[in-house]
Amino acid sequence: MPVLYYTMRQYSITLTISSLSPKGYGRAHADGRDFHIWNALPGETVRAEIFRRKRGVHIGEASEILEPSEHRIEPVDEAFISTAPWQIMSAEYEDRIKLELLQESAAELGTQFSGITGDGKRYGYRNKMEFGLFEDNGRYSLSFFKRGRKGKVTVTGSSLASDAINSTAAELLQRINDAGLPPRTLKTMIVRSNREGSTIAGIFAKQSVAINTAELSAGIAGTAVYLSDPRSPASVVTDHISTAGALRLTENILGTNLEYGLHSFFQVNTGVFELALQKMQPFLSGGAVTDFYSGTGAISIPVNDSISEAVLADISEESIEYASRNISAAGLTAYSAVCSPAEKITELITPDRTLILDPPRAGLHQDVINKILRDGPGLVMYLSCNPDTQIRDVTQLQERYRIISAELLNFFPGTPHTESLIVLEQR
């Protein structure tokens, strides 16, 4: 795994790993010091390279596995620590560890997760990838940040991504290198795909550039080149430089076609997302719904036969534009979509409307929680990509609600991350 730049002093130490953190690293203690070690499983003895110290904890990664766990397998990606640090464990062990770790958190709510659900697909499940674009001697490579320290690793793709994403990234990378751009001009590339293999992509540059993205392979529906603030590593659009084709895709979710764009919120693992919808649908009784953080409508539109009327709300203008299109295409005259932060339209939280929540990792705004507690609906369904903030929010909601269902969904195999679905009803 090539280290492209490296500034930290490091040392080596032999450690025995005692446990795994929900964040993904192995824990160890030796010589009065605490260690967080990547590429390490409980019970293993490893030779670790320590490259950082933070708040008294020594952080590093295992360079040699001296006594491996019976659950260890060979990772598929060379850069697995950057993207999928749990590729080193079997699927069965991963499910067990995720459930065990999050049961400890669920205990704070006085409940237990009933299990963890996945579709058995460990690779090729992501329909969106963001690659760094690293330049060396005038040539660009795809890259990821090294986990926990400065530096990048170059890659040719990711086993987590669909084949269509990896082939599109490779084709666009060739166009980038053919353009003869000045050094350190580009930042990142985002590629999205649907299950039919069509893709869209965006290239983010620090200054205005000319890249020929015309006449690409047939499966590439559209591309764009954007100007992006050079002071930030984030793929944020500052201005538009060029577009070729149409920057939209269509995905079929439970028999309903949904359109979305390059910058829209859409679940990255559509197979497991459909399983989540199937678990949510039995709780819908045919009444009215408020769908906060709705994205393009991927939750409430596919289950419309269990909903009489719905209002979808999201802060993203592009997401709501596509939600409106999807509502119209599905012929749902009793559905509407509004672009607004949830905390600005809490009047849509009423006793006679089921509330669906799928917030970003930061969780719910306190104004949303306060309105639920004051004028809350009979039923709340809360899907979260961050169990920590979900548990924080649900702890407050338990003042008025009780949990009737709690389940984990393995949206992100090979990583420490998961989604959790908690359904609450009024006491």
N, C-alpha and C positions, 0 to 999 in steps of 0.2 A: 504494500500500500504506500504510494509515494507521498512524502510530506513535502508540501510545496513551499511553506515557510514555517519557521519554528524559532521561538524566542525564549522558551521556558527551560530553566535548569531542571534536570531530572535525576532521579536515583532509582536503583532497583532494590526490591525486597521480596522475600518469600512470605506468602500469606495463606492462611486457611480461611475460606469464605464461610461466614456463619449464616447469612440470610440474603434475600433479595429485597430491594426497596421497590415500592410502587413506581418510582421514577425509572427503574430499569437496571441500576447498578447493583453489584454485590457488595455486601458489608463485611468488614473485617476489623479486628482490633489486635494490635501488637505493640509491645514496648510503650504502653500508655498512650498510644495514638489510635485515632479512628481513621478508617480508610473506606473510600468509595471506589470500587474497581469495576470497570466495564470489561466485558468478555469474560465473565466469571459467574459460576453457578454455586449454590449452597453445597457445602461439603467438599468442594474442590480445593486442592493446594495448587497455587499458581505462583509464577514469578511475575511480578508486576513492575511496570515502569511508572513511577510517580512523577507527574509533570506540573502539578498545581496544588496550592494550598488555599483553602477558602474557609474562613471562620473556624480555623483550627482543624479542619478535616483535610486529610491528604487524598488527592484525587489522581487516579491513573487508570491504566488498562493492563490486562494480562497479556504478556508477550509470550509466555510459555505455560502450558497446562501440564503441571507435574503429576497430578493425580486427578483425572477427569471424573466428572459425574456420570452415572449411568444414563442420565437424561440428555447428555450432550450429543449434538449432531454437528456435521460440518455445515457452516454457513454457505449460502449460495453466492452472496455478493462479497467481493473483496472489500468494499467499503461498508460492510454491514453495520459497524459501530455507528456510523453517521446516520443511517436510514432505518435499519431494522436490527437493533442490538440483541433481540431475542430470537434471531435466526439460529442461534446456537443450541436451542432446546427443541425437543420433540413437540408436536402439536398437542398431544395429550397432556404433557407436563405444563405447557404454556397455559392451557385452559385451567388446569388445576391451580397453578400459581395465581393467575388473575382472579379466580374465584376466591381463593383463600385470602389474598391481600385485601380485596374489597369487602369481604365479609367483616373484617375488622372495622372498616368504616361504617358499614351498614348497622353494626351493633350500636353505634352512636344514636341511630334512629329507632332502636328497639325492634329491628326487623332483620331479615336475612334475604339475600338474593336467592331466588329459587333455582338458578342455574346460569349457564353461559351458553349462548346460541351462536353458531356460525354456519357457514355453508361448506366448510371443508376445503376451501380454496386458500392456500397460503401464499401463492405467487400470482402475479399478473392481475391482481384484483383492483388496483388503483386506477381510476379514470382521470386522474390529474396528478401531474408532477411538476415541481419547480426545480430546475437545474441552475446552478451557478455557471457562469461563463468565465473560465480562467484563461488568461493569455500568457504565453511564454514564448519569447523569440518570434513574435508575430503570428503565432498559431493559437487558435482558441480550442479549448477542450471543455466538455461537460464536467461539472464538479459539484461536490457537496462540502459544506463546512465540516471540519473535524469536530467531533463532539467534545465539549468541555474545555477546549483550548483554541488558540489561534492556529490558523492553517487550513488548507483545503486538500482534498483528495480528488484526483481526476478519475472519471468513470466513463464507460461507454454506454451506460444506461442503468436501469435498476430492475431487479427481478420482481419488485413490487408492482411495477407499471405494466400496463397492457403492452403487447407486442407492437401495436399501432403507435403508442406513445414513443417507444424506444426507436422505432424506425423513422418516425417523423423528426425526432430530435436529431438523429444522425444525419438525415437529409438536410435539415436546416443548418446544422453545424458546418456541413460541406459548403453550403452557400455563403455562410459567414466567412469562412476561410478563403473562399474564392474572391471575396470582396476586397481583400487587401486593406483592412481597416487599420487605423493607427493603434498603437499599444493602449491597453486598458480603456478601451472605448465602451465595451459592453458590460452589463451587469448580470442579467439572468434571462432565462427562457422558461415560459410556462407552456405546457402542452396538455390538452384535454382530449379525451376520446369517449366514444360511446361503445356499446357492446357489438355494434356492427362493424367497428374498425375505422370509422371516420374520425378525423381529428381536426382541431383548430389550435393555433399557437400564437403566442406573443413573444417578441424579443424586446428587451428593455435596455436602452442605451443611455450612456451618460452625456452624449452630445449627438447632434444630428448626424445620421449616417445614411448611406445608400446601400441597401442589401436587396439583391434580386430574389424575390420570393414568388415570381410568376412561373407558371408551367411546372408546378411541382407534381408529385405523384397523385393519382386520381383520388385516393382516400383522404387527402389533405383538403378539407373544405374551405379553409380560410386562414390567413396569417396577417399579423400586424406588427409593425415596428413602432415602438413608443419611446419618447424622451422621458427619462426618469431621473429624479433628483440625485445627483452624484454624491451628495453628502449622506445618503441613507442607503443601506444594503437592500431595503425592501423593494419589491416589485410594484411600485406605485406609479401610476400614469401622471406625468406632468404635462405632456403634450403629445399629440399624435403626429407621427412622421409619415407612415404609409400603410396601406391596406391592400391585400389581394384576396379576392373571393369573399365569402360570407362567414363572419365570426359567430356562427351558431351551430348547435348540434341538436339532435332529437334523440331522446331515450324513451324506451317503452317501460313503464313501471306498472306492474299488475294490469297490463292490458290497455293502459292509457299513455298516449304519446305526450311527452313534455319537451318543450324547447328550452334551451338555456344558452347563455353566452360565455365568453372567455372569463368574464369577471363576475358572473352570477354565482350565488351560493347553490351548490348541488352536491349531494352526498357522494363521497369518493368511492364507496364500495356499494354498488347498486344491488348486488346479490343479497348481502346481509341486510341492507336497507329494506328490501322487499319483505324479508322475514320480520323486521321490526314493524312494518305496517300491518302485517297479518296478525301480530300480537296486539296491536292497538285497536284494530277494527272491532273486535267483539265488545269493547267498552263503549262504542258509539251506538246510541240508541235511536238514531234517525232525527235528532233534534238539531238546533242551531249551534254553530261552532265559531269561536274566535281563535284564529291560528296566528300566534305571534312568532316573529322570527321565521317567517314562512318560506324565505327564499323564493324560488320560482313556483311554489305550490306543490312540491313533491309529496307532502304528507296528505293534505286534505283533498286534493283533486283526485288522486287515484282511488280513494275510499269514498267517493261522492255518493255511492248508493246507500251509505249509512249516515248521510248528513242531509238535512233539509235545506239549510242555508248557511253560508259561511262568509266571514270577512277575513281576508289574509292581509297581514301587515309585515313590512320589513323596511329597514333603513336604507337598503340598496336600491337606487333608482333602476338599475339594469335588471335586478332580480324581479322587482315589481312590474316592470315593463313586460318581462317574459311571463310572469304569473298572470297578467291580464290577457296576454295572447293565449296562454294555455286554458284559461277559463273559457274564453270565447271559442276556442277550437273544440273543447269538450261539450259545448252547448249548455253550460251551467249558468242559467239566467239568474239563479238565486245566489250566486257567488259574486264577490267584489274584492278588489285589492287596493290597498292604500299604502303609500310610501311615507313612513313615519317611524321614529323611534317608539318602541312599545310604551315607554314611560310617558310619552306625550299624548297617548290616546287610551289611557286606562279606563275611560268611560265605556270601552267595548268589553270590559270585564264586568259581567252582570250575572245575577243568580240563575237566569234562564238559559245561559249559553255554556256549553262545554268549552274548556280552555285547553288548547294545545300549545305547548312550549318547546322550542328547540333552539335555545339561546347559544351564543358563542361561548368560548371557554370561560369568559369572565362571569357567566351566570346571569341571574336576573337583577335588574335595577331595583333598588329598595322601594321605589314608588310603585312598581308592579307588585311586589310582595305585599306592601301595605294595602293596596286596593283589593287584592285577592282576599286578604284577611278581613277587610271591612265589608265588601259586597261580593264575595266570591261565588263562583259557580258550584254546582253540586259535584262536578267531576273535573279534575285537573290531570292531564297527561304530560309528563315532563321527560323529554328525551334529551340526554346530555352527553357531550364528548369530554366532560371534565367532572368525574364523580366527586371531587373535592368541593367544587362550588355548588354542585347539585345538593350534596348533603348539607352544606351550609344553608342553602335556601329552604330545603325541605324541613330542616330543623325548626325554622321559623314558622313554616306553614302548618306544622303539627299542632300549633296552638288551636287551630280550627279544623284540621283535617287528619285523617288516618290513612295509612298506606294499605292499599288492598292488593297491590302487585308490585314486585321489584325484580328486575331481571337484567342480566348483563348480555351485551351483544358484541361479539368479537369482530368489530369493523376493521381492525388493524392488526391482522396476524403478523407475527414476527417482531412486534413492537410491544412496549409496556402499556400501550394505550388501549382503551376500550370505550364503548358507549354503554350507558345505563338508562333503562326505562323504568320510571316510577310512576304509578297511577295512584291518585289520592281521591278520596271522597270525603264530603263533610261528615263530621262526627254527629 
